[in-house]
Amino acid sequence: MILETLNPMHYNITSLVLDTTPAVTVPILILMCFLFLMWNHEETSSIPGPGYCMGIGPLISHGRFLWMGVGNACNYYNKTYGEFVRVWISGEETFIISK
């Protein structure tokens, strides 16, 4: 009986692959999610402004400038964050300085 279990011809390779696939995919998915988060991670800036949040912050910031116009959007960010603000316009980091 022990010799039968040690015999490599005794096992069907397709059943072995199908049995181990779910156990392997979970750690691979977790690793991919972790690498994705590390890739999108940005250092926090000491300059106030909307957060980066995996690219959502720049989209919201740019949309606000398109929707409200430059003057009104600058006034909004100055009231919200102060007189020195970091925002994104067209995907580029932009600083608004006002007094």
Sequence and secondary structure as in RCSB ss.txt:
>XXXX:A:sequence
MILETLNPMHYNITSLVLDTTPAVTVPILILMCFLFLMWNHEETSSIPGPGYCMGIGPLISHGRFLWMGVGNACN
YYNKTYGEFVRVWISGEETFIISK
>XXXX:A:secstr
 HHHHH GGGS HHHHHHHHHHHHHHHHHHHHHHHHHHHH     SS S   GGGHHHHHHHHHHHHH HHHHHH
HHHHHH SEEEEEETTEEEEEE  
